Amino acid sequence: MNESVVGNGEVSTGHMNQRARDILMSNDLGGYTVPNKNVYPFQWNWDSAFVALGFAEFDIDRAWKEIETLFDAQWQDGFVPQIVFWQENDGYFPGASVWQTGKTPATSGITQPPVAASMVRQIWEMDKSDKNRAHIEHLFPKIMAWHRWFDKYRDPLNKGLVVATHPWETGRDNAPEWDEPAAAVDISAIGPYERRDTLHLDKKMRPHKEDYDRFVAMVEYGRAQNWDHKTIATEGPFRVVDVGMTMMLIRANKDMLALANEFDFEKDAVEIGNWIHRAQKGVDFLWNDKIGAFCSKDLISGRSSGIISSATFLCFYAGVGSDMQRASVSRNLEKIATTTRFLMPSLLPDNPRFDAMRYWRGPVWAVVNYMISKGCREVGLVDLSERIKLDTAALMKQSGFYEAFNPETGEGTGGEDFSWTAAMWLHWAGK
């Protein structure tokens, strides 16, 4: 019996499960899922990867379809775009007419965190049937091509790290780590434009106009280069080694190596192993000894951000760092756990730029919590892993399936009925 409320006033697990499924099915546009119909009416790259985990809990065929649809938009050189504009919708800016990538289907010209490989492996682990084996054999070479693209175009230091050429690529659009690097971007030629996000959401939840001006300027730069990713990554106005994308790619390569070994892709396994070895050494480039954590680093100025964000703690998920480094990051995490009501804020609350409601400057994100919790468990930080999971579940039970949550009050922020938040409940937080 699944009443919506149990005896102590708490929403029942059965009701939460059904609500999460309803959100995924409602946001399903036939082969791909929109994050939220009002704010994000297209297919987003890393959203779809996480959404697939949610579908896999009750419809594994639909889970595979989600990821395969994303890779149907892969460019010839292996690039997988941030957004796929499968159909026209004027509810989002910048749309396909602004990006002008010249691709069919229309796409944006930047990528997003490469988490698809990790989610593919997890779906495979849920059901190793012959039918699902065929999905792996279909997707593996496509994901390899994407990871080769990162190796070729986004690792100019040859250290196994990821250079982001636009804050949107990181998935953490307005994180304070990008403030200084983006401040150097020329916005003098930006003409008038109309944002659509603030038509649907309170401005206090969204990036400021000055952030958006720079976002648009970077899009216009890429368009002027005809989306030549080599030029953009070596000469572009924004080039930051992102700690988040780097850690997610390292983990994704480890998951790809496991699949390569299981499916006897021997040559690929050697190549992937070389990527991992390079990154495990190269990640020291991001270590900031002063604060005792891995931090994003501006390639143009050479400066470390010196900022501890939620992405910092993905080092456990990536399985990198020396014993000393991991111990230091653990101490930072334990400190936050004693001062924050809900883990994991996207920025430390004692940072002067912390904003509990504004996008990536404070709120808690379920998908990042999922990766941090998983990594913590794998390196033996079991209590912290469980705390993060319980906090995530509590946020959803209190406020519903919002895009993100206020770490101090638990209030929802961003879009409602959000696909990847519902997926995280079904796959992880609700169990």
N, C-alpha and C positions, 0 to 999 in steps of 0.2 A: 504494500500500500504506500503510495507516494503522495502524501499530503504536501501542500506547498510550505506549510510551517509545522515544525515539530513542537513538542511540549514546552521547551524552554524559550520559544519565540524565534529560534533560529531557522532559517530556510533549509528545507530538507535537501539531502544530496540528490534524491530522485528528481525533485523539482529543478535543481540546478542542472542536472544532466540533460533533462528534456529541453530546458531553456537554451542551453549551449548548442544542442543539436539543431533546434529551431533556427537559431541565428545563422549557423553555417548553411543550412538549407535555404534560408531566406536570402542570404547574400551570394548564393550560387547562381551564376548567370549562364550556366551550361558549359561545363568544362573548366571554368575558372571562377574563383571567388573574389569578390571585391572586399576590401578591408571594412568598408562602411559605405553604404549607398549614397549618402549625402556629401561626405567630405572627400572620399577617395573612390570614384566610380569606375576605376579600371583595375587591371591586374598588376599587383606589385610583387616584385621578385621575392624578397625574403619573407614577406607576408605569406605568400603561397606555400613556401616550404614548411612553415610552421602550421599553417592551416591543414596541410596534408596529414600531419600527425593527429589532428582532431578527427578528420574524416576516417582515418584508419581504425579508430576505435569502434566505428559502427558500419563503415562501408569502405573496405580497403580498395576496391576497384576505383571508387571515386577519388581516393587518396592518390593513387598512381596517376589518374587522369589530370589532377591538379598540377603535378610537377611536369608531366609530359606536355601539357598545354603551354606552360612557361617556356620549356625548351623548344617548342615549335616556333618561337620568336627569336631563337638564337641567330646571331649574325654568322656570316661565313667564316670569319676569323676566330670564332669561338666565344666572342663577347655575348653575355646575357644581360639584357637591359633591365633597368630599374622599374620601368613602367611599360606595359604593353597596352596600346590603345585599340582593343579589339573592335570597339564600336564608338561612334561619335557621342560625345556628351560635353555640353558647354559648362558643366558645373565645376570644372577644375581648371586652374591656371598654374603653370603653363601647359597647354594641351599640345596635341601633335603638330598643329600649325606653327607653334613657336619653336619646337625642337627641330623640325625639318630634317630628319635623319634620312629621308628618302627610302625607307625600308617598308616592306609589306610583310606582316602587318606593321602599322606605324608604331614606333617605339620612341622612348627617350634616348638620349645619347650618352648616358652615364649608367653605371652598374650599381649593385648593392651588395651588402655582406654575403659572402659565399657560403651559406649554410645548407644549401640543397643537398650536398653529398651526405652530410650528417643525418639529415632527416630521411633520406633514401635508405641509408643503412639501418636506421631504427625501424622503418616500416618493414624492411626485409626481415629483420630479427623477429618481428611479430608473427610472421607467417612465411615460412620457407617452402612454399609449395612450388610445383613446376610452373604454374601460371605466373607466380610472382618472380620466379627466376627469369622469365622472359622479359619482364619489366626492367630488371637490373641490367640484363644484357643489352637492352635497347638504350637505357639512360647512361650507362657507364661511359661509353666513348664521348657522349655529349658533355658530360660533366668534366671529363678529362680535358676536352678542348677548352672549356671555360677556365679551368685551373692553369692550363698552358698559357691562356691569354693573360692571366694575372702574372705569371712568371715572365712573359715577354714584355708586357706593357706597363706593369705597375710595380716592378721591383728594380728600379734603376741602380740601387746600391748593391744589388746582387747579394742580399742578405736574407732573402725569404720573407721580407716584410711587404706590407701593402701601402702604397701611396694613394691617397684619395685626392681627386682633382675637383671635387665639389662636396660641400658638407652633406648634401642629400645622399651621396654615395654611401656614407658611413651608416645611414639609417638613423643617426642621432643629429638631426638637422641643425638645431640651434644650440648644441652643447657649447659651454664656455670655452672648451678647447679650441674652438674655431674662431673665437673673437679676434684675437690678435692677427692670425694669418689672413682672415677675411677683411680686416680693416685696411689692408694694403691694396685691396682690389679696387680698381678705378670704376666709379659709378657715374661719372660725369656725363656719359652718353646715354644713360638710361632714360627712355621716354616714359610717358604715362602708361600705366597698366592697371587692371582691376583684379585684385586678389579675390578668390572665391571662398577660401577657407574661413575668413572672418564673417562671411554671410551666414554660415552655418554654426559657428562656434563663437563663444565669448572671446574678445581680443586678449583678455588676460591669460588665456590658455595657449596662445599661439605666438610664433616668433614676431619680433618687432618689425616695423617697416624698414628700418635700416638693414636688418638682416635680410629681408626679402629683396631689397634693392641689390644687394651683393649676390644673392642667389641668382637673380635674373641676369646680372652682368656676366656671371660665370657661364650661364647657359648661352648667352649671346656670343661669348668668346668661343665656346666649343663649336657653335654653329658656323662662326666665321672661319674656323679651321676645317670645315666639312667633316667634323667628328673624326679627325685624324688623331687617334688615341696616343700615338707615339709623340706627336708634337705637343698635345695637351699635357701629357705627363712629364715632359722635359722642359717645356717653355711656358706652361700655363700660369695664370696669376695666383692659383691656389694649389699648393702641393704639400700635403701633410701626411706623414706616416701615421696612420690611425692605429692605435693600440687595439681597438675593438675589431676592426676588419682583419688585422694581422692575426689575432688570437683565434678568430673564427676560421680563418683559412688554414692555420696550422692544424686545428682540430679536424676540419673537413678533409685535409690531406691524410691524416691518420685514419679516418674512417674510410677513405678511398683505398688506402693501403690494405686495410682489413678485407675489403671487398675484392681487391685485386688478387690477394693471396687465396681467398676462398674460391674465386672463379678462374684461377690459373691464368690471369693476365700478367705474365711474368715480366715482359718488357716494361709495361706500365708500372709494375711494382718497383722496379729499379729506379725509374724516373721519379716516382713519388717519394721513395726513400731518400733520394738526393735532395728533394725539396725540403723534406722534414729535417734532415741533418743540417742543412744550411740555415734554416729558420731557428732551430734550437740554439745555435751559436749566435746568429744575427740578432736575436731578440734583445740581447744585452744593450744594443744601440738605443733602446727605449727605456732603459733603467735610469731612474732619477734617484741618485744616492741620497740627495738631500731630504727627500720625503719618503724614501724607502718603498718605491712602487714603480711599476711600468707606466709610462705616460706617453701620450701622443707627442710627435715632434715635427716642427715646421722645417721642411727641407730648404726653404728659401732663406730664412733667417738663421737656421741652425739651432733655434731655441726649443727646449723642452717646454711643454705646456705647464709642467709643474702642478697639474690638476689631477686629483683623484676623483674619478667618476665611476659609475657602475661598470664601465668597460674595463677598468683596471683589474677587476676581480675575475675576468675571463681568463687570466693566466692559469688558473686551476683547470678550467675547461680545456685549455690547450695543452696542459700538462708540461709546461715549460718553467724554467727558472731553477736556480740553485737552491739548496736547502736554506741558505741564508735569505735569499730573496723571497722564497715562499713564506718563511717565518715572519718576515717583515710585513708582507702583504696581509698575512693572517692577523697580525696585531692591528693593522689598520681596520680590517673587517670587524674584529672583535670590539674595537672602540666604537665603531658606528652602531653595532648591535646594542650597545648599552645606552646610546643617546637618541636612538630613533625608534619611534613607535612601530613603524612598518618598514621592513627591509624590502628591497634595496633602493634607496633614493638614487636617482641618476646623477646627483651631485651631493657632495658632503654638505650637510646642513650648516656647518660653521664657515662655509665659503661665502664671502660677501655677495657673490652672484647667485646664490641659491634662491630659487623661487618655487615654492611647493606646488604651484598650479600650472606653471608655464612649460609645457612640452618637455624638452630634455634638460631643463635647468633645475630639476628637483624631483618631479614625479617618478613613481615606481612603474616599471614596465614588466608585465608578466613574462614575456619571452626572454628578456635578459635575466630575470630571476631564475627562470628554468635552467638556463645555461650555467649560471653561477652555482646554483644549487647542485646540479649534476656534477660540475667540476669539484666542488667542495667535498661531495661524498666520495668521489674517486681518489682524492688525495688524503682522505681520512678525517676531514673536518665534518664529521657526521652531524654533530649537534647544530652547527651553523647551517648545514644543508637542510636539516629538518625545520629549523626556525624560518628560513626563507620560504620553504614550501607552505608552512602553516600560515605565515603572514600573507602570502599570495592568495591562499584560499579564503582567509578572513576578509581580505579586501573585496573579493568577488561576492562573497555572501553578504557583506554590508552594503555594497553599492551597485552590484551588477557587473556586467561585462563591458566596462568602459575601456577606452584606448589606453588610459594610464590612471594612476591614482595618487592622491596627495599622501605623502608618507607620514604626515603629522595627524591628519584627521581621518584618512581613509576615503575622503570624498572622491568621486570619479571626476576625471578631467579628460578633455578631448571628446572624440566621437563615442556615441553609445552603440550598443549591440555590435561590438567590434569582433571581427572574425578570429583574429589570432588569440585574443583573450579567451574567447569561448573554447578554442582549440586547446589552449593550455589547461583549462579546467578539465576537459575530457581526458586528455592524455596524461596529466600529471597532478595538478593541484587538487583535483576533486577525488583523488584515490587515497 
